Amino acid sequence: MAEIRVNPTRMELKKLQGRYTTARRGHKLLKDKRDELMKQFLEVVREDKLLREKVEAALEKFYRGFTVASASGHPKMLEEALLCPKNEASLKVSYKNVMSVTVPAFEMNLSGDRLGDGFNYGLAFTSGELDVSIRELNSILGDILRMAELEKTAQLLAEEIERTRRRVNALEYIMMPQYLTAIKSIKMKLDENERGNTTRLMKVKDMMLKEQLQSNTEEDE
C-alpha cells in the first residue's frame, strides 16, 4: 500500500485529521447506502421470482393450448385468425429514483375494438383451445411488463451495489489506513522534534548556568 508523502508539520497534521474524519463519515454513509440498496435489491428479486413462476406457468398453459389448436386446425386457418390484431398496445416509460439509482417504470395502454378478450377473429372456425391460449396470454401481459421492469431495476441496483461496495472497500482498506499511517508518522516526527528541542534547550540552559557560575567565580576572585 502506497504511503501519503507530506511535510511533517502541524498544519499538515490538522489537514490529514480533517480528511480522515471526512473519510470515516463518508465510509459510514456509503455502508448505510449499500445496506439499503441490498434491501431494495432483495425485495425486487423476491417479487420478480414470484412473477416469473406465475408467468412461466401461464406460458406453459398457453403453449400447450396453442399446440393443440395448431394440431387440430388447418395452418391457414390459424394464420388468418392471428393475422390482423384489432387491439393495439402503447408503452409509456417513466423513471423514478431509488437510492440515487434511476430505474424505469413501464405502463401499458391497450386500445382496440374488443378490449379485454383479445379475440381478433371469428369464433365459428376456430377451436376452443386457441381461445383459451389467447385468453391465458392476455392475462399475463401486465405481469410480463412488470417482470421486465423488475429485472431492469434489479440489474441497475446490482451495478450500483457493486460501485458502492468498491468505494466502501477503497475507503476502508486503502484511504483510511493511509491517512492513519501518515498521521502517526507526522505525530512521531513532531514528538521527535519536540524532544530534540527540549534537549537543545536543556543544553543551552546548562551552558548558561556554567557561564554564570564561571562569571560569579571570576568576580569573587
C-alpha positions as CSV (number, residue, x, y, z in Angstrom):
1,M,0.0,0.0,0.0
2,A,1.5,3.3,-1.1
3,E,2.0,5.9,1.7
4,I,1.0,9.5,1.6
5,R,4.1,11.7,1.5
6,V,3.5,15.0,3.4
7,N,5.6,17.6,5.2
8,P,5.6,16.7,9.0
9,T,4.1,20.0,10.2
10,R,1.2,20.7,12.5
11,M,-0.7,22.3,9.6
12,E,-0.4,19.1,7.6
13,L,-1.4,17.0,10.6
14,K,-4.6,19.0,11.1
15,K,-5.4,18.8,7.4
16,L,-4.9,15.0,7.4
17,Q,-7.0,14.6,10.6
18,G,-9.8,16.5,8.9
19,R,-9.6,14.3,5.8
20,Y,-9.6,11.2,7.9
21,T,-12.7,12.4,9.8
22,T,-14.4,13.1,6.4
23,A,-13.4,9.7,5.1
24,R,-14.9,8.0,8.2
25,R,-18.1,9.9,7.8
26,G,-18.3,9.0,4.0
27,H,-17.5,5.4,4.8
28,K,-20.4,5.1,7.2
29,L,-22.8,6.8,4.8
30,L,-21.7,4.6,1.9
31,K,-22.1,1.5,4.1
32,D,-25.6,2.6,5.0
33,K,-26.4,3.2,1.3
34,R,-25.0,-0.2,0.4
35,D,-27.1,-1.9,3.0
36,E,-30.3,-0.1,1.9
37,L,-29.5,-0.9,-1.7
38,M,-29.2,-4.6,-0.8
39,K,-32.5,-4.4,1.0
40,Q,-34.2,-2.9,-2.0
41,F,-32.5,-5.4,-4.4
42,L,-33.7,-8.4,-2.4
43,E,-37.3,-7.1,-2.3
44,V,-37.2,-6.6,-6.1
45,V,-35.7,-10.1,-6.6
46,R,-38.3,-11.7,-4.4
47,E,-41.2,-10.1,-6.3
48,D,-39.6,-10.9,-9.7
49,K,-39.2,-14.6,-8.6
50,L,-42.9,-14.9,-7.8
51,L,-43.9,-13.2,-11.0
52,R,-41.6,-15.4,-13.1
53,E,-43.1,-18.5,-11.6
54,K,-46.6,-17.2,-12.4
55,V,-45.7,-16.1,-15.9
56,E,-43.9,-19.4,-16.7
57,A,-46.9,-21.4,-15.5
58,A,-49.2,-19.3,-17.7
59,L,-46.9,-19.5,-20.7
60,E,-46.8,-23.3,-20.3
61,K,-50.6,-23.4,-20.5
62,F,-50.6,-21.0,-23.4
63,Y,-48.1,-23.1,-25.5
64,R,-49.9,-26.3,-24.6
65,G,-53.3,-24.9,-25.8
66,F,-51.7,-23.3,-28.9
67,T,-50.0,-26.6,-29.8
68,V,-53.4,-28.4,-29.6
69,A,-55.0,-25.6,-31.6
70,S,-52.3,-25.9,-34.3
71,A,-52.6,-29.6,-34.5
72,S,-56.4,-29.7,-34.6
73,G,-56.9,-26.9,-37.2
74,H,-55.6,-26.1,-40.6
75,P,-52.4,-24.0,-40.6
76,K,-54.0,-21.4,-42.9
77,M,-56.9,-21.0,-40.5
78,L,-54.6,-20.3,-37.6
79,E,-52.5,-17.9,-39.7
80,E,-55.6,-16.0,-40.9
81,A,-57.0,-15.8,-37.3
82,L,-53.9,-14.2,-35.9
83,L,-53.0,-12.1,-39.0
84,C,-54.7,-8.8,-38.2
85,P,-54.9,-7.9,-34.5
86,K,-57.7,-5.5,-33.5
87,N,-56.1,-4.4,-30.2
88,E,-53.2,-2.1,-30.1
89,A,-50.8,-1.5,-27.2
90,S,-48.7,1.5,-26.4
91,L,-45.9,1.6,-23.8
92,K,-45.2,4.6,-21.7
93,V,-41.8,4.6,-20.0
94,S,-41.2,6.9,-17.0
95,Y,-38.4,6.9,-14.5
96,K,-38.1,7.0,-10.7
97,N,-35.3,7.4,-8.2
98,V,-34.4,4.5,-5.9
99,M,-31.4,5.3,-3.6
100,S,-29.9,7.6,-6.2
101,V,-30.5,5.0,-8.9
102,T,-32.7,5.9,-11.8
103,V,-34.9,2.9,-12.7
104,P,-37.6,2.6,-15.3
105,A,-41.4,2.3,-14.7
106,F,-43.5,0.8,-17.6
107,E,-47.1,1.4,-18.2
108,M,-49.1,-0.3,-21.0
109,N,-52.3,1.1,-22.5
110,L,-54.5,-1.2,-24.7
111,S,-56.8,0.2,-27.3
112,G,-59.0,-1.6,-29.9
113,D,-62.4,-2.8,-30.9
114,R,-62.5,-5.7,-28.4
115,L,-60.9,-4.7,-25.2
116,G,-60.5,-7.4,-22.6
117,D,-61.0,-10.7,-24.6
118,G,-58.2,-10.1,-27.1
119,F,-60.0,-12.1,-29.8
120,N,-59.5,-10.6,-33.2
121,Y,-61.1,-13.4,-35.2
122,G,-64.5,-15.0,-35.6
123,L,-65.2,-17.9,-33.3
124,A,-67.0,-20.1,-35.9
125,F,-64.0,-21.6,-37.5
126,T,-61.5,-21.7,-34.6
127,S,-61.0,-24.2,-31.8
128,G,-61.7,-23.6,-28.2
129,E,-58.1,-24.4,-27.3
130,L,-57.0,-21.3,-29.3
131,D,-59.5,-19.1,-27.3
132,V,-58.1,-20.5,-24.0
133,S,-54.5,-20.0,-25.0
134,I,-55.1,-16.4,-26.2
135,R,-57.0,-15.6,-23.1
136,E,-54.2,-17.0,-21.0
137,L,-51.6,-14.9,-22.8
138,N,-53.7,-11.7,-22.4
139,S,-54.0,-12.4,-18.7
140,I,-50.2,-12.2,-18.1
141,L,-49.3,-9.2,-20.3
142,G,-49.2,-6.9,-17.3
143,D,-47.2,-9.4,-15.4
144,I,-44.7,-9.7,-18.2
145,L,-44.3,-6.0,-18.3
146,R,-43.9,-5.7,-14.6
147,M,-41.3,-8.5,-14.7
148,A,-39.3,-6.6,-17.3
149,E,-39.4,-3.5,-15.1
150,L,-38.3,-5.5,-12.1
151,E,-35.4,-7.3,-13.9
152,K,-34.1,-4.0,-15.3
153,T,-34.4,-2.5,-11.8
154,A,-32.5,-5.4,-10.3
155,Q,-29.7,-5.0,-12.9
156,L,-29.3,-1.3,-12.2
157,L,-29.4,-1.8,-8.4
158,A,-26.8,-4.6,-8.7
159,E,-24.5,-2.3,-10.7
160,E,-24.9,0.5,-8.1
161,I,-24.3,-2.0,-5.2
162,E,-21.0,-3.1,-6.9
163,R,-19.9,0.5,-7.3
164,T,-20.8,1.4,-3.7
165,R,-19.0,-1.8,-2.5
166,R,-15.8,-0.8,-4.3
167,R,-16.0,2.7,-2.8
168,V,-16.5,1.3,0.7
169,N,-13.6,-1.0,0.3
170,A,-11.4,1.7,-1.1
171,L,-12.1,3.9,1.9
172,E,-11.8,1.1,4.4
173,Y,-8.7,-0.7,3.2
174,I,-6.8,2.0,1.3
175,M,-7.5,5.6,2.0
176,M,-8.3,5.5,5.8
177,P,-5.2,3.3,6.6
178,Q,-3.1,5.7,4.5
179,Y,-4.4,8.7,6.5
180,L,-3.8,6.9,9.8
181,T,-0.3,5.9,8.8
182,A,0.5,9.5,7.7
183,I,-1.0,10.9,10.9
184,K,1.0,8.5,13.0
185,S,4.2,9.3,11.1
186,I,3.7,13.1,11.5
187,K,3.0,12.7,15.2
188,M,6.1,10.7,15.7
189,K,8.2,13.2,13.7
190,L,6.7,16.1,15.7
191,D,7.3,14.3,19.0
192,E,10.9,13.6,17.9
193,N,11.4,17.3,17.0
194,E,9.9,18.3,20.4
195,R,12.3,16.0,22.2
196,G,15.2,17.4,20.2
197,N,14.1,21.0,21.0
198,T,13.8,20.1,24.7
199,T,17.3,18.6,24.7
200,R,18.8,21.6,23.0
201,L,17.1,24.0,25.5
202,M,18.4,21.9,28.4
203,K,21.9,22.1,26.9
204,V,21.7,25.8,26.4
205,K,20.4,26.2,29.9
206,D,23.3,24.2,31.3
207,M,25.8,26.2,29.2
208,M,24.2,29.4,30.5
209,L,24.4,28.2,34.1
210,K,28.1,27.2,33.7
211,E,28.9,30.6,32.2
212,Q,27.0,32.3,35.1
213,L,28.9,30.2,37.6
214,Q,32.2,31.0,35.9
215,S,31.4,34.7,35.8
216,N,30.5,34.7,39.5
217,T,33.7,32.8,40.4
218,E,35.8,35.4,38.5
219,E,34.0,38.3,40.2
220,D,34.7,36.7,43.7
221,E,38.4,36.3,42.9
